[in-house]
Amino acid sequence: MTSPSFWQWALVALSFGLAALLSHLFTPLAIRVAGQYGLVDRPDGTLPKQQKPVPYLGGMSNYLALLCTLGMTYAFNREILALLLAGTIIVLLGLVDDIGAISPKAKFLGQSLAIVVLMKAGIVIEIVYLPWFVSLLLTYIWLLGVTNALNIIDIMDGLAAGVGFIGAVVLLVVSIINHNVQIAVLTATLAGSLLGFLRLVVRRRLFLGPRDSARAESEEADREEQTKPGSGCTHGDTSATAMVPGGPIASHGEVLLQ
């Protein structure tokens, strides 16, 4: 495998910086819109605990920054278009969920549709000694789990976005080690957009909201599957990246069992 050129690594750095800048600029606008239309989490004595209403749409700035940056720096292919389409489905689904006009069953069906979009584009877990239908089932369970994992921890300032940022940085490091520029640009963009959001979230108090925390975790799951052997990573690298969202998933499962 040939080493990436200086300009390819410069594109990775540019994607990170541009996404961070756009997210930083879009977040105050999202806060104002959420306040104007009442898209806030009001104190009710349960989780999350806060003294006053907290806007939900902070993470929308993160998603718009991601889209704008990739539109300017990335050459799209089938897998990436499927990733963005699935992410948009999750965003729209969560936006309706924020308003409170969607049932758990409908939300589950919407998430399943997004996962099918990804699998149709070839984003699946490939284990050579398992039948193809088992690989599809594992892919479905994995994506559904990580799509919902961050929802349960989006209960305090910057927690969900911080976990997403750490996961994106880990995957970015793995892609750099393996000279995979394509995945490096994607993970750098995600990390940058989350960092720009985090800079304001602690000061101004706002939540990602269901659609945005789920979308961030879903995209990390997709990055992990795209770093499977054959995409520039070894079996060891794939095992390492597969553990990135393990904490949120374990927390999610523990809460459900309680």
C-alpha positions in Angstrom: 0.0 0.0 0.0 1.4 3.4 -1.0 1.7 6.1 1.6 -0.7 9.0 1.3 0.7 12.2 0.0 1.1 15.4 2.0 -2.0 16.9 0.4 -4.1 14.0 1.4 -3.2 14.4 5.0 -3.7 18.2 4.6 -7.3 17.4 3.5 -7.8 15.4 6.7 -6.7 18.4 8.7 -8.8 20.8 6.7 -11.9 18.6 7.2 -11.3 18.6 10.9 -10.8 22.4 11.2 -13.7 23.3 8.8 -16.2 21.0 10.6 -15.2 22.5 14.0 -15.6 26.0 12.7 -19.0 25.5 11.1 -20.3 23.6 14.1 -19.2 26.5 16.4 -21.0 29.0 14.1 -24.2 26.9 13.7 -24.7 26.0 17.3 -25.9 29.4 18.6 -28.3 29.5 15.7 -29.7 26.1 16.7 -30.1 27.2 20.3 -32.2 30.2 19.2 -34.4 28.1 16.9 -35.0 25.5 19.6 -36.0 28.2 22.1 -38.2 30.0 19.6 -40.2 26.8 18.8 -40.2 25.2 22.2 -37.9 22.3 21.3 -36.5 22.1 24.9 -36.2 19.5 27.6 -38.1 20.9 30.6 -37.4 19.9 34.2 -39.7 17.2 35.4 -37.9 15.7 38.3 -36.5 12.8 36.3 -33.4 12.4 34.1 -31.9 14.6 32.8 -31.7 16.8 35.9 -31.5 20.5 35.3 -32.9 23.7 36.8 -34.3 25.2 33.6 -35.3 24.2 30.1 -32.5 23.0 27.9 -32.6 23.2 24.1 -32.6 19.9 22.1 -31.4 21.2 18.7 -27.7 21.8 19.6 -26.7 18.7 17.8 -28.4 19.8 14.6 -25.5 22.3 14.2 -23.2 19.3 14.4 -25.0 17.4 11.7 -25.2 20.4 9.3 -21.5 21.1 9.9 -20.7 17.5 9.0 -22.8 17.7 5.8 -21.4 21.0 4.6 -17.8 20.0 5.3 -18.1 16.6 3.5 -19.8 18.4 0.6 -16.7 20.6 0.2 -13.9 18.2 0.9 -15.0 14.7 0.0 -15.5 12.6 -3.1 -18.7 10.6 -2.6 -19.2 7.0 -3.4 -22.1 4.5 -2.8 -21.2 3.7 0.8 -20.9 7.3 1.8 -24.1 8.3 0.1 -25.8 5.5 1.9 -24.3 6.6 5.2 -25.6 10.2 4.7 -29.0 9.0 3.7 -29.3 6.7 6.7 -28.1 9.5 8.9 -30.7 11.9 7.5 -33.4 9.3 8.2 -32.3 9.2 11.8 -32.2 13.0 12.0 -35.7 13.4 10.7 -37.0 10.5 12.8 -35.4 12.1 15.9 -36.7 15.5 15.1 -40.3 14.2 15.2 -39.4 12.3 18.4 -38.3 15.6 20.0 -41.7 17.0 19.3 -43.2 13.9 21.0 -45.3 12.9 18.0 -43.8 9.4 17.3 -44.4 6.1 19.0 -41.6 3.7 20.0 -42.7 1.2 17.4 -42.6 3.8 14.6 -39.1 4.9 15.9 -37.9 1.3 15.8 -39.2 0.9 12.2 -37.5 4.1 11.1 -34.2 3.0 12.6 -34.6 -0.4 10.9 -35.1 1.4 7.5 -31.9 3.3 8.0 -30.0 0.1 8.8 -31.4 -1.6 5.6 -30.1 1.4 3.6 -26.7 0.8 5.0 -26.7 -3.0 4.4 -27.9 -2.5 0.8 -24.8 -0.4 0.2 -22.6 -3.2 1.4 -21.9 -1.9 4.9 -22.1 -5.2 6.8 -20.1 -7.2 9.3 -18.1 -9.8 7.3 -17.1 -13.0 9.2 -15.9 -15.6 6.7 -16.8 -18.7 8.7 -20.4 -17.6 9.3 -23.3 -17.8 6.9 -24.3 -14.6 5.1 -27.7 -14.4 6.9 -25.9 -14.5 10.3 -23.6 -11.6 9.2 -26.7 -9.6 8.2 -28.3 -10.4 11.6 -25.2 -9.3 13.5 -25.0 -6.2 11.4 -28.6 -5.3 12.2 -28.2 -5.9 16.0 -24.9 -4.0 16.1 -26.2 -0.9 14.3 -29.4 -0.9 16.2 -27.5 -1.1 19.5 -25.0 1.7 18.7 -27.7 3.9 17.2 -29.5 3.9 20.5 -26.5 3.7 22.9 -25.8 7.4 23.3 -29.5 8.3 23.9 -29.3 6.9 27.4 -26.3 9.0 28.4 -27.5 12.3 26.8 -28.4 13.5 30.3 -25.7 16.0 31.2 -23.6 18.7 29.6 -21.4 17.4 26.9 -21.5 13.7 27.9 -23.0 12.2 24.8 -21.0 14.5 22.5 -17.8 13.8 24.5 -18.2 10.1 24.2 -18.8 10.5 20.4 -15.8 12.7 20.1 -13.5 10.2 21.8 -14.8 7.4 19.7 -14.3 9.4 16.5 -10.7 10.3 17.5 -9.9 6.6 18.2 -11.2 5.6 14.8 -9.2 8.5 13.2 -6.0 7.3 14.8 -6.7 3.8 13.5 -7.3 5.0 10.0 -4.1 7.1 10.0 -2.0 4.2 11.2 -3.4 2.1 8.3 -3.0 5.0 5.8 -6.7 4.9 5.1 -7.4 8.5 3.9 -11.0 7.9 3.1 -11.9 6.9 6.6 -9.6 9.5 8.1 -11.5 12.3 6.3 -14.8 11.0 7.6 -13.7 10.5 11.2 -11.8 13.8 11.3 -15.0 15.6 10.0 -17.1 13.9 12.7 -14.6 14.7 15.4 -14.3 18.3 14.3 -18.0 18.9 14.2 -18.4 17.4 17.7 -15.5 19.5 19.1 -17.0 22.7 17.7 -20.3 21.7 19.4 -18.6 20.8 22.7 -16.9 24.2 23.0 -20.3 25.8 23.5 -22.4 23.1 25.0 -20.8 23.3 28.5 -21.2 27.0 28.7 -24.7 27.3 27.3 -26.2 24.0 28.4 -27.9 22.1 25.6 -28.4 18.5 24.7 -27.7 16.7 21.4 -31.3 15.3 21.4 -32.3 11.8 20.4 -31.8 12.2 16.7 -28.3 13.7 17.0 -26.8 11.4 19.6 -28.2 8.4 17.8 -26.8 9.7 14.5 -23.3 10.3 15.9 -23.1 6.8 17.3 -24.6 5.3 14.2 -21.9 7.0 12.0 -19.2 5.7 14.3 -20.6 2.2 13.9 -20.5 2.6 10.2 -16.9 3.8 10.3 -16.0 0.7 12.3 -17.5 -1.6 9.7 -15.8 0.3 6.9 -12.4 -0.4 8.6 -12.9 -4.2 8.2 -10.2 -6.2 6.5 -10.2 -5.4 2.8 -10.6 -1.7 3.5 -7.1 -1.2 4.7 -7.2 -2.6 8.3 -6.0 -5.8 9.8 -8.1 -8.2 11.9 -6.5 -6.8 15.0 -7.5 -3.2 14.0 -11.1 -4.3 13.4 -11.3 -5.9 16.8 -10.0 -2.7 18.4 -12.4 -0.4 16.7 -15.3 -2.7 17.5 -14.8 -2.0 21.2 -15.0 1.8 20.8 -18.8 2.2 21.6 -18.8 -0.7 24.1 -19.1 1.6 27.1 -22.3 3.3 25.9 -23.8 -0.1 24.8 -23.0 -1.7 28.2 -24.6 1.3 30.0 -27.6 1.2 27.8 -28.1 -2.5 28.5 -27.6 -2.0 32.3 -30.3 0.6 32.4 -32.7 -1.5 30.4 -32.2 -4.4 32.8 -32.9 -2.2 35.8 
